[in-house]
């Protein structure tokens, strides 16, 4: 009789867990990078339902007490990734920025410059049932 009660409790916990999803973790392989390094972003689905996300991301830099958007030179195609429960996905992140007078995707005669030293936040939009989409972020630093 005791095992039925315990099984019922476990079932209730799983049901509640599923109703509060999507559940995921987002992380980088390190917390501090040197200029020119490429971090590896990992997204892990720790929930019971699939999650969905695109290849794109937003970068922000901490300046004067607030997060300021960083213009990146990359154009991301609208590819939607479907990550089943208990699986992970990895993506390399280029730490480059777009100079003020340039346009994204426009060829320039020199490589895009590395992000300067500072504190940064990478933001990625992740969607899933039942609560829809959420912005997930992870912070890192670039040293000189």
DSSP file (Angstrom, degrees, kcal/mol; ACC not computed):
  #  RESIDUE AA STRUCTURE BP1 BP2  ACC     N-H-->O    O-->H-N    N-H-->O    O-->H-N    TCO  KAPPA ALPHA  PHI   PSI    X-CA   Y-CA   Z-CA
    1    1 A X     >        0   0    0      0, 0.0     4,-1.5     0, 0.0     3,-0.2   0.000 360.0 360.0 360.0 -35.7    0.0    0.0    0.0
    2    2 A X  H  >  +     0   0    0      1,-0.2     4,-2.2     2,-0.2     5,-0.2   0.867 360.0  55.8 -65.7 -37.0    2.9    2.3    0.8
    3    3 A X  H  > S+     0   0    0      1,-0.2     4,-2.6     2,-0.2    -1,-0.2   0.829 103.6  55.4 -66.4 -31.2    4.4    1.9   -2.7
    4    4 A X  H  > S+     0   0    0     -3,-0.2     4,-2.2     2,-0.2    -1,-0.2   0.910 108.6  47.3 -66.6 -41.4    1.1    3.1   -4.3
    5    5 A X  H  X S+     0   0    0     -4,-1.5     4,-2.1     2,-0.2    -2,-0.2   0.929 114.0  47.2 -65.0 -44.3    1.2    6.3   -2.3
    6    6 A X  H  X S+     0   0    0     -4,-2.2     4,-2.4     1,-0.2    -2,-0.2   0.899 111.8  50.3 -63.8 -41.5    4.8    6.9   -3.2
    7    7 A X  H  X S+     0   0    0     -4,-2.6     4,-2.4     1,-0.2    -1,-0.2   0.889 109.9  51.6 -63.8 -38.4    4.1    6.1   -6.9
    8    8 A X  H  X S+     0   0    0     -4,-2.2     4,-2.3     2,-0.2    -2,-0.2   0.888 109.5  49.5 -64.4 -39.6    1.2    8.6   -6.7
    9    9 A X  H  X S+     0   0    0     -4,-2.1     4,-2.4     2,-0.2    -2,-0.2   0.918 111.3  48.6 -65.4 -43.7    3.4   11.3   -5.3
   10   10 A X  H  X S+     0   0    0     -4,-2.4     4,-2.5     1,-0.2    -2,-0.2   0.918 111.6  50.0 -62.0 -43.9    6.1   10.7   -7.9
   11   11 A X  H  X S+     0   0    0     -4,-2.4     4,-2.3     1,-0.2    -1,-0.2   0.898 110.7  49.8 -62.0 -41.8    3.4   10.9  -10.7
   12   12 A X  H  X S+     0   0    0     -4,-2.3     4,-2.6     2,-0.2    -1,-0.2   0.903 110.3  50.1 -64.1 -42.2    2.0   14.1   -9.2
   13   13 A X  H  X S+     0   0    0     -4,-2.4     4,-2.6     2,-0.2    -2,-0.2   0.923 111.5  48.5 -62.3 -45.0    5.5   15.7   -9.1
   14   14 A X  H  X S+     0   0    0     -4,-2.5     4,-2.3     2,-0.2    -2,-0.2   0.897 111.7  49.7 -62.7 -40.4    6.1   14.7  -12.7
   15   15 A X  H  X S+     0   0    0     -4,-2.3     4,-1.9     2,-0.2    -2,-0.2   0.932 113.0  45.6 -64.2 -46.5    2.8   16.1  -13.8
   16   16 A X  H  X S+     0   0    0     -4,-2.6     4,-0.8     2,-0.2    -2,-0.2   0.891 111.5  53.3 -63.5 -39.7    3.4   19.4  -12.0
   17   17 A X  H >< S+     0   0    0     -4,-2.6     3,-0.7     1,-0.2    -1,-0.2   0.919 109.8  48.0 -60.0 -45.3    7.0   19.6  -13.4
   18   18 A X  H >< S+     0   0    0     -4,-2.3     3,-1.2     1,-0.2    -1,-0.2   0.861 107.8  55.1 -65.6 -36.5    5.6   19.1  -16.9
   19   19 A X  H 3< S+     0   0    0     -4,-1.9    -1,-0.2     1,-0.2    -2,-0.2   0.643 107.2  50.4 -74.2 -14.0    2.9   21.8  -16.4
   20   20 A X  T << S+     0   0    0     -4,-0.8    -1,-0.2    -3,-0.7    -2,-0.2   0.278 104.5 142.6-104.8  10.1    5.5   24.4  -15.4
   21   21 A X    <   +     0   0    0     -3,-1.2   110,-0.8    -4,-0.1     2,-0.1  -0.012  35.1  99.3 -75.6-178.3    7.9   23.8  -18.4
   22   22 A X        -     0   0    0    107,-0.2     2,-0.5   108,-0.2   108,-0.1   0.459  57.8-168.6 -76.0 152.6    9.7   24.2  -20.6
   23   23 A X        +     0   0    0     26,-0.2    23,-1.2    -2,-0.1    24,-1.0  -0.956  20.7 141.8-116.7 122.7   12.7   23.2  -18.5
   24   24 A X  E     -A   45   0A   0     -2,-0.5     2,-0.4    21,-0.2    21,-0.2  -0.958  37.0-138.6-151.5 165.1   16.2   23.7  -19.9
   25   25 A X  E     -A   44   0A   0     19,-2.3    19,-2.8    -2,-0.3     2,-0.4  -0.986  13.1-164.0-128.5 142.5   19.7   24.7  -18.9
   26   26 A X  E     +A   43   0A   0     -2,-0.4     2,-0.3    17,-0.2    17,-0.2  -0.993  21.2 154.8-127.2 133.6   22.0   27.1  -20.8
   27   27 A X  E     -A   42   0A   0     15,-2.3    15,-3.1    -2,-0.4     2,-0.3  -0.978  33.7-130.5-153.5 162.5   25.7   27.3  -20.2
   28   28 A X  E     -A   41   0A   0     -2,-0.3    13,-0.2    13,-0.2   111,-0.0  -0.808  30.5-117.3-111.8 159.1   29.1   28.1  -21.7
   29   29 A X  S    S+     0   0    0     11,-1.0     2,-0.3    -2,-0.3    12,-0.1   0.749  97.3  11.3 -69.5 -22.9   32.2   25.9  -21.5
   30   30 A X        -     0   0    0     10,-0.1     3,-0.1     1,-0.1    -2,-0.1  -0.915  61.6-137.0-143.6 170.5   34.1   28.6  -19.4
   31   31 A X  S    S+     0   0    0     -2,-0.3   110,-2.3     1,-0.2     2,-0.4   0.689  90.1  45.1-101.1 -24.8   33.3   31.8  -17.6
   32   32 A X  E     -c  141   0B   0    108,-0.2     2,-0.3   110,-0.0    -1,-0.2  -0.974  66.1-177.9-126.8 135.5   36.3   33.9  -18.8
   33   33 A X  E     -c  142   0B   0    108,-2.7   110,-2.8    -2,-0.4     2,-0.3  -0.903  21.7-128.9-129.3 155.7   37.6   34.1  -22.4
   34   34 A X  E >   -c  143   0B   0     -2,-0.3     3,-2.0   108,-0.2   110,-0.1  -0.670  49.2 -80.4 -94.9 158.5   40.5   35.8  -24.1
   35   35 A X  T 3  S+     0   0    0    108,-0.8    -1,-0.1    -2,-0.3     3,-0.1  -0.348 118.9  26.3 -57.7 135.8   40.0   37.9  -27.2
   36   36 A X  T 3  S+     0   0    0      1,-0.4    -1,-0.2    59,-0.3     2,-0.1   0.196  91.0 123.6  94.6 -15.2   39.7   35.7  -30.3
   37   37 A X    <   -     0   0    0     -3,-2.0    58,-0.6    58,-0.1     2,-0.6  -0.409  55.4-137.9 -74.5 155.6   38.4   32.6  -28.4
   38   38 A X  E     - B   0  94A   0     56,-0.1    56,-0.2    -3,-0.1    -1,-0.0  -0.937  16.3-145.9-116.5 108.4   35.2   31.0  -29.4
   39   39 A X  E     - B   0  93A   0     54,-0.7    54,-2.5    -2,-0.6     2,-0.6  -0.279  11.2-130.4 -65.5 156.6   33.0   29.9  -26.5
   40   40 A X  E     - B   0  92A   0     52,-0.2   -11,-1.0   -10,-0.0     2,-0.4  -0.953  18.2-153.2-112.8 115.8   30.8   26.8  -26.8
   41   41 A X  E     -AB  28  91A   0     50,-3.2    50,-2.2    -2,-0.6     2,-0.4  -0.717   9.4-163.6 -87.7 133.3   27.2   27.3  -25.8
   42   42 A X  E     -AB  27  90A   0    -15,-3.1   -15,-2.3    -2,-0.4     2,-0.5  -0.977   7.3-168.9-121.3 130.6   25.3   24.2  -24.5
   43   43 A X  E     -AB  26  89A   0     46,-2.7    46,-2.1    -2,-0.4     2,-0.4  -0.982   9.2-169.1-115.8 126.4   21.6   24.0  -24.2
   44   44 A X  E     -AB  25  88A   0    -19,-2.8   -19,-2.3    -2,-0.5     2,-0.8  -0.962  17.2-142.5-118.7 130.6   20.2   21.0  -22.3
   45   45 A X  E     +A   24   0A   0     42,-2.8    41,-1.6    -2,-0.4    42,-0.3  -0.824  26.0 168.5 -89.9 111.0   16.6   20.0  -22.2
   46   46 A X        +     0   0    0    -23,-1.2   -22,-0.2    -2,-0.8    -1,-0.1   0.206  50.0  88.4-107.0  13.5   15.9   18.7  -18.7
   47   47 A X  S    S-     0   0    0    -24,-1.0    39,-0.3     2,-0.3   -29,-0.1  -0.319  85.1-111.1-102.2-173.5   12.1   18.6  -19.1
   48   48 A X  S    S+     0   0    0     37,-0.1     2,-0.3   -34,-0.1    37,-0.2   0.418  95.3  58.2 -99.8  -1.8    9.6   16.0  -20.2
   49   49 A X  S    S-     0   0    0     80,-0.1    -2,-0.3   -26,-0.1   -26,-0.2  -0.893  92.4 -93.0-126.3 157.5    8.6   17.9  -23.4
   50   50 A X        -     0   0    0     -2,-0.3    79,-0.6    35,-0.1     2,-0.3  -0.266  34.7-148.0 -64.7 154.5   10.6   19.0  -26.5
   51   51 A X  E     -ED  83 128B   0     32,-2.0    32,-2.9    77,-0.1     2,-0.4  -0.878   6.8-151.5-119.5 159.0   12.1   22.5  -26.6
   52   52 A X  E     +ED  82 127B   0     75,-3.1    75,-3.4    -2,-0.3     2,-0.3  -0.973  21.8 153.5-133.1 142.8   12.6   24.7  -29.8
   53   53 A X  E     -ED  81 126B   0     28,-1.6    28,-3.5    -2,-0.4     2,-0.1  -0.983  31.5-120.2-161.6 161.0   15.1   27.4  -30.6
   54   54 A X  E     -E   80   0B   0     71,-0.6    26,-0.2    -2,-0.3    24,-0.1  -0.421  30.8-108.9 -98.9 178.0   16.8   29.1  -33.5
   55   55 A X  S    S+     0   0    0     24,-0.5    23,-0.1    22,-0.5    25,-0.1   0.728  88.0  94.2 -79.2 -23.3   20.5   29.4  -34.3
   56   56 A X        +     0   0    0     21,-0.2    69,-0.3    23,-0.2     2,-0.3  -0.186  48.5 178.0 -73.1 161.6   20.5   33.2  -33.5
   57   57 A X        -     0   0    0     67,-0.1     2,-0.4     2,-0.0    67,-0.2  -0.964  22.9-125.9-153.1 163.1   21.4   34.9  -30.3
   58   58 A X  E     -F  123   0B   0     65,-2.6    65,-2.8    -2,-0.3     2,-0.4  -0.906  18.0-150.9-114.3 145.9   21.8   38.4  -28.9
   59   59 A X  E     -FG 122  70B   0     11,-0.5    11,-2.7    -2,-0.4     2,-0.3  -0.943  11.9-174.1-117.8 139.7   24.9   39.8  -27.2
   60   60 A X  E     -FG 121  69B   0     61,-2.3    61,-2.4    -2,-0.4     2,-0.4  -0.964  11.3-149.9-130.4 149.0   24.9   42.6  -24.6
   61   61 A X  E     -FG 120  68B   0      7,-3.0     7,-2.8    -2,-0.3     2,-0.7  -0.952  22.4-121.0-118.6 138.2   27.8   44.4  -22.9
   62   62 A X  E     + G   0  67B   0     57,-2.6     2,-0.4    -2,-0.4    57,-0.4  -0.692  44.1 164.6 -79.4 115.4   27.7   45.8  -19.3
   63   63 A X  E >   - G   0  66B   0      3,-2.9     3,-1.4    -2,-0.7    -2,-0.0  -0.989  60.7 -17.7-138.0 126.5   28.3   49.5  -19.6
   64   64 A X  T 3  S-     0   0    0     -2,-0.4     3,-0.1     1,-0.3    -1,-0.1   0.833 128.5 -45.3  50.9  41.6   27.7   52.2  -16.9
   65   65 A X  T 3  S+     0   0    0      1,-0.2     2,-0.3     0, 0.0    -1,-0.3   0.584 123.4  73.1  85.2  10.3   25.3   50.1  -14.9
   66   66 A X  E <  S-G   63   0B   0     -3,-1.4    -3,-2.9    -5,-0.1     2,-0.5  -0.984  82.1 -99.5-151.1 163.6   23.2   48.6  -17.6
   67   67 A X  E     -G   62   0B   0     -2,-0.3     2,-0.4    -5,-0.2    -5,-0.2  -0.724  35.6-167.2 -87.4 127.6   23.2   46.1  -20.5
   68   68 A X  E     -G   61   0B   0     -7,-2.8    -7,-3.0    -2,-0.5     2,-0.0  -0.952  25.4-110.5-117.3 133.2   23.8   47.6  -23.9
   69   69 A X  E     -G   60   0B   0     -2,-0.4     2,-0.5    -9,-0.2    -9,-0.3  -0.310  25.0-143.3 -63.2 141.4   23.2   45.7  -27.1
   70   70 A X  E     -G   59   0B   0    -11,-2.7     2,-0.5    27,-0.0   -11,-0.5  -0.919  14.8-128.2-106.2 128.9   26.3   44.7  -29.2
   71   71 A X        -     0   0    0     -2,-0.5    27,-3.0    27,-0.2     2,-0.3  -0.660  27.3-160.7 -76.8 121.7   25.9   44.8  -33.0
   72   72 A X        -     0   0    0     -2,-0.5    25,-0.2    25,-0.3    32,-0.1  -0.784  19.2-136.3-104.2 150.5   27.1   41.5  -34.4
   73   73 A X  S    S+     0   0    0     -2,-0.3    32,-1.1    31,-0.1     2,-0.4   0.370  71.1 102.2 -85.2   7.0   28.2   40.9  -38.0
   74   74 A X        -     0   0    0     30,-0.1     2,-0.5    22,-0.1    -2,-0.1  -0.721  55.3-155.1-103.0 141.0   26.3   37.6  -38.4
   75   75 A X        -     0   0    0     -2,-0.4     2,-0.5   -19,-0.0    -2,-0.0  -0.950  17.0-151.9-107.7 126.1   23.0   36.9  -40.2
   76   76 A X        -     0   0    0     -2,-0.5     2,-0.2   -19,-0.1   -20,-0.1  -0.838  10.4-131.1-102.5 132.9   21.3   33.8  -38.9
   77   77 A X        -     0   0    0     -2,-0.5     2,-2.4     1,-0.1   -22,-0.5  -0.504  32.2-104.8 -76.4 150.6   19.0   31.8  -41.1
   78   78 A X        +     0   0    0     -2,-0.2     2,-0.5   -24,-0.1    -1,-0.1  -0.427  61.3 153.2 -80.2  69.6   15.6   30.9  -39.5
   79   79 A X        -     0   0    0     -2,-2.4     2,-0.6     2,-0.0   -24,-0.5  -0.877  33.6-147.7 -99.2 126.9   16.3   27.3  -38.8
   80   80 A X  E     -E   54   0B   0     -2,-0.5     2,-0.4   -26,-0.2   -26,-0.2  -0.847   8.3-152.4 -99.4 124.1   14.3   25.9  -35.9
   81   81 A X  E     -E   53   0B   0    -28,-3.5   -28,-1.6    -2,-0.6     2,-0.6  -0.777   0.6-153.3 -96.0 139.3   16.0   23.2  -33.8
   82   82 A X  E     -E   52   0B   0     -2,-0.4     2,-0.6   -30,-0.2   -30,-0.2  -0.956  10.0-167.9-113.4 114.7   13.9   20.6  -32.0
   83   83 A X  E     -E   51   0B   0    -32,-2.9   -32,-2.0    -2,-0.6     3,-0.1  -0.906  12.6-143.5-110.5 112.2   15.6   19.2  -28.8
   84   84 A X    >   -     0   0    0     -2,-0.6     3,-1.2   -34,-0.2   -39,-0.3  -0.176  41.3 -69.7 -67.1 164.5   13.9   16.1  -27.3
   85   85 A X  T 3  S+     0   0    0      1,-0.2    -1,-0.2   -37,-0.2   -39,-0.2  -0.242 117.9  12.1 -55.3 139.6   13.8   15.6  -23.6
   86   86 A X  T 3  S+     0   0    0    -41,-1.6     2,-0.3   -39,-0.3    -1,-0.2   0.750 101.6 116.4  64.6  29.2   17.1   14.8  -21.9
   87   87 A X    <   -     0   0    0     -3,-1.2   -42,-2.8   -42,-0.3     2,-0.3  -0.833  50.5-145.3-119.2 162.7   19.2   15.8  -24.9
   88   88 A X  E     -B   44   0A   0     -2,-0.3     2,-0.3   -44,-0.2   -44,-0.2  -0.869   5.2-160.0-126.0 160.0   21.8   18.6  -25.4
   89   89 A X  E     -B   43   0A   0    -46,-2.1   -46,-2.7    -2,-0.3     2,-0.3  -0.996   8.3-154.2-140.4 140.1   22.8   20.8  -28.3
   90   90 A X  E     -B   42   0A   0     -2,-0.3     2,-0.3   -48,-0.2   -48,-0.2  -0.892  10.6-179.5-120.8 148.2   26.1   22.7  -28.7
   91   91 A X  E     -B   41   0A   0    -50,-2.2   -50,-3.2    -2,-0.3     2,-0.3  -0.992  24.8-129.3-144.9 134.7   26.9   25.9  -30.7
   92   92 A X  E     -B   40   0A   0     -2,-0.3     2,-0.5   -52,-0.2   -52,-0.2  -0.656  22.8-151.1 -80.9 141.7   30.1   27.8  -31.2
   93   93 A X  E     -B   39   0A   0    -54,-2.5   -54,-0.7    -2,-0.3     2,-0.5  -0.964   4.8-143.5-119.2 119.1   29.8   31.6  -30.6
   94   94 A X  E     -B   38   0A   0     -2,-0.5     2,-1.5   -56,-0.2   -56,-0.1  -0.705   8.9-145.5 -82.0 124.9   32.1   34.0  -32.4
   95   95 A X        +     0   0    0    -58,-0.6    20,-2.2    -2,-0.5   -59,-0.3  -0.524  54.9 124.7 -91.6  68.8   33.0   36.9  -30.2
   96   96 A X  B     -I  114   0C   0     -2,-1.5     2,-0.3    18,-0.3    18,-0.2  -0.836  43.1-153.7-122.5 158.4   33.1   39.5  -32.9
   97   97 A X        -     0   0    0     16,-2.0     2,-0.6    -2,-0.3    16,-0.5  -0.916  20.2-114.9-132.0 163.5   31.3   42.9  -33.3
   98   98 A X        -     0   0    0    -27,-3.0   -27,-0.2    -2,-0.3     6,-0.1  -0.852  35.1-118.8 -98.7 121.7   30.2   45.0  -36.2
   99   99 A X    >   -     0   0    0     -2,-0.6     3,-1.8     1,-0.1    -1,-0.0  -0.178  32.4-103.5 -57.4 156.2   31.9   48.4  -36.5
  100  100 A X  T 3  S+     0   0    0      1,-0.3    -1,-0.1     3,-0.0    -2,-0.0   0.809 116.5  42.3 -53.6 -41.1   29.6   51.4  -36.3
  101  101 A X  T 3  S+     0   0    0      2,-0.1    -1,-0.3     0, 0.0     2,-0.2   0.258  98.5  92.1 -97.3  13.8   29.5   52.3  -40.0
  102  102 A X    <   -     0   0    0     -3,-1.8     2,-0.3     6,-0.0    -4,-0.1  -0.676  64.8-135.1-105.5 160.7   29.2   48.7  -41.4
  103  103 A X    >   -     0   0    0     -2,-0.2     3,-1.7     4,-0.1    -4,-0.1  -0.869  33.5 -96.2-111.5 148.0   26.1   46.7  -42.2
  104  104 A X  T 3  S+     0   0    0     -2,-0.3   -30,-0.1     1,-0.2   -31,-0.1  -0.359 108.8  14.6 -62.2 139.3   25.6   43.0  -41.3
  105  105 A X  T 3  S+     0   0    0    -32,-1.1     2,-0.4     1,-0.3    -1,-0.2   0.367  92.3 131.5  80.6  -5.6   26.5   40.6  -44.1
  106  106 A X    <   -     0   0    0     -3,-1.7    -1,-0.3     1,-0.1     2,-0.1  -0.676  62.1-119.6 -82.3 126.5   28.4   43.3  -46.0
  107  107 A X        -     0   0    0     -2,-0.4     2,-0.3    -3,-0.1    -4,-0.1  -0.435  32.9-170.7 -67.0 136.3   31.9   42.1  -47.1
  108  108 A X        -     0   0    0      2,-0.2     4,-0.1    -2,-0.1    -6,-0.0  -0.907  32.1-117.7-124.5 155.7   34.6   44.2  -45.6
  109  109 A X  S    S+     0   0    0     -2,-0.3     2,-0.3     2,-0.1    -2,-0.1   0.565  95.7  44.8 -73.7  -6.5   38.3   44.1  -46.6
  110  110 A X  S    S-     0   0    0      1,-0.0    -2,-0.2     3,-0.0     3,-0.1  -0.906  96.4 -88.9-131.8 160.3   39.4   43.0  -43.1
  111  111 A X        -     0   0    0     -2,-0.3     2,-0.1     1,-0.1    -2,-0.1  -0.280  54.0 -91.5 -65.5 155.1   38.2   40.5  -40.5
  112  112 A X        -     0   0    0      1,-0.1    -1,-0.1    -4,-0.1   -14,-0.1  -0.414  51.2-106.0 -64.0 141.5   35.6   41.5  -38.1
  113  113 A X        -     0   0    0    -16,-0.5   -16,-2.0     1,-0.1    -1,-0.1  -0.353  30.9-109.6 -72.5 150.8   37.1   42.8  -34.8
  114  114 A X  B     -I   96   0C   0    -18,-0.2   -18,-0.3     1,-0.1     2,-0.1  -0.410  42.1 -93.2 -71.2 152.3   37.1   40.8  -31.6
  115  115 A X        -     0   0    0    -20,-2.2    -1,-0.1    -2,-0.1   -79,-0.1  -0.437  46.5-115.8 -62.8 139.2   34.9   42.0  -28.7
  116  116 A X        -     0   0    0      1,-0.2    26,-0.1    -2,-0.1    -1,-0.1  -0.307  44.5 -75.0 -72.3 163.6   36.9   44.3  -26.4
  117  117 A X  S    S+     0   0    0     24,-0.1     2,-0.3    27,-0.0    26,-0.2  -0.247  84.5  91.1 -56.5 145.4   37.5   43.2  -22.8
  118  118 A X  E    S- H   0 142B   0     24,-2.0    24,-2.6    -3,-0.1     2,-0.4  -0.952  76.6 -55.4 157.0-173.4   34.5   43.5  -20.5
  119  119 A X  E     - H   0 141B   0    -57,-0.4   -57,-2.6    -2,-0.3     2,-0.3  -0.853  53.6-177.7-102.0 132.4   31.4   41.8  -19.1
  120  120 A X  E     -FH  61 140B   0     20,-3.3    20,-2.3    -2,-0.4     2,-0.4  -0.863  19.7-152.0-130.8 160.2   28.9   40.3  -21.6
  121  121 A X  E     -FH  60 139B   0    -61,-2.4   -61,-2.3    -2,-0.3     2,-0.5  -0.999   8.1-154.8-133.3 130.4   25.6   38.5  -21.6
  122  122 A X  E     -FH  59 138B   0     16,-2.8    16,-1.9    -2,-0.4     2,-0.4  -0.912  14.4-164.3-103.4 129.3   24.5   36.1  -24.3
  123  123 A X  E     +FH  58 137B   0    -65,-2.8   -65,-2.6    -2,-0.5     2,-0.4  -0.953   9.0 179.9-120.9 132.7   20.7   35.8  -24.7
  124  124 A X  E     - H   0 136B   0     12,-3.0    12,-3.4    -2,-0.4     2,-0.5  -0.991  25.4-129.2-132.2 139.1   18.9   33.0  -26.6
  125  125 A X  E     - H   0 135B   0     -2,-0.4   -71,-0.6   -69,-0.3     2,-0.4  -0.788  27.8-175.1 -91.4 123.9   15.1   32.6  -27.1
  126  126 A X  E     -DH  53 134B   0      8,-3.0     8,-2.8    -2,-0.5     2,-0.3  -0.976   2.5-166.4-124.8 133.1   13.9   29.1  -26.1
  127  127 A X  E     +DH  52 133B   0    -75,-3.4   -75,-3.1    -2,-0.4     2,-0.3  -0.839  18.7 136.8-120.8 154.2   10.3   27.8  -26.6
  128  128 A X  E  >  -DH  51 132B   0      4,-1.3     4,-1.8    -2,-0.3     2,-0.2  -0.957  41.5 -41.0-179.4 168.9    8.3   24.9  -25.4
  129  129 A X  T  4 S+     0   0    0    -79,-0.6  -107,-0.2    -2,-0.3   -80,-0.1  -0.605 100.4   8.1 -88.5 151.1    5.0   23.7  -24.0
  130  130 A X  T  4 S+     0   0    0     -2,-0.2    -1,-0.2  -111,-0.1  -108,-0.2  -0.995 129.5  35.3 -97.4  -5.7    3.0   24.6  -22.1
  131  131 A X  T  4 S-     0   0    0   -110,-0.8     2,-0.3     1,-0.3    -2,-0.2   0.458  92.3-138.4 -94.3   0.8    4.3   28.1  -21.2
  132  132 A X  E  <  - H   0 128B   0     -4,-1.8    -4,-1.3     2,-0.0    -1,-0.3  -0.601  51.7  -1.6  88.5-141.8    5.6   29.2  -24.6
  133  133 A X  E     - H   0 127B   0     -2,-0.3     2,-0.3    -6,-0.2    -6,-0.3  -0.635  54.1-179.9 -99.6 148.8    8.9   31.1  -25.1
  134  134 A X  E     - H   0 126B   0     -8,-2.8    -8,-3.0    -2,-0.3     2,-0.6  -0.979  29.1-119.7-139.4 150.9   11.4   32.4  -22.6
  135  135 A X  E     - H   0 125B   0     -2,-0.3     2,-0.4   -10,-0.2   -10,-0.2  -0.833  29.1-164.7 -90.7 125.9   14.7   34.3  -22.9
  136  136 A X  E     - H   0 124B   0    -12,-3.4   -12,-3.0    -2,-0.6     2,-0.3  -0.895   9.4-173.8-109.2 140.9   17.6   32.4  -21.5
  137  137 A X  E     - H   0 123B   0     -2,-0.4     2,-0.3   -14,-0.2   -14,-0.2  -0.950  16.2-170.1-137.1 157.0   20.9   34.1  -20.7
  138  138 A X  E     - H   0 122B   0    -16,-1.9   -16,-2.8    -2,-0.3     2,-0.3  -0.992  17.5-140.8-143.4 138.2   24.4   33.4  -19.6
  139  139 A X  E     + H   0 121B   0     -2,-0.3     2,-0.3   -18,-0.2   -18,-0.2  -0.708  24.6 163.0-102.8 151.8   27.1   35.8  -18.6
  140  140 A X  E     - H   0 120B   0    -20,-2.3   -20,-3.3    -2,-0.3     2,-0.3  -0.954  25.2-128.2-155.1 169.5   30.8   35.7  -19.3
  141  141 A X  E     -cH  32 119B   0   -110,-2.3  -108,-2.7    -2,-0.3     2,-0.5  -0.924   5.4-149.6-125.8 151.0   33.9   38.0  -19.4
  142  142 A X  E     -cH  33 118B   0    -24,-2.6   -24,-2.0    -2,-0.3     2,-0.3  -0.988  18.3-155.8-117.6 127.8   36.5   38.8  -21.9
  143  143 A X  E      c   34   0B   0   -110,-2.8  -108,-0.8    -2,-0.5    -2,-0.0  -0.692 360.0 360.0-102.3 156.9   40.0   39.6  -20.6
  144  144 A X              0   0    0     -2,-0.3  -110,-0.1  -110,-0.1    -1,-0.1   0.442 360.0 360.0 -82.3 360.0   42.6   41.7  -22.3
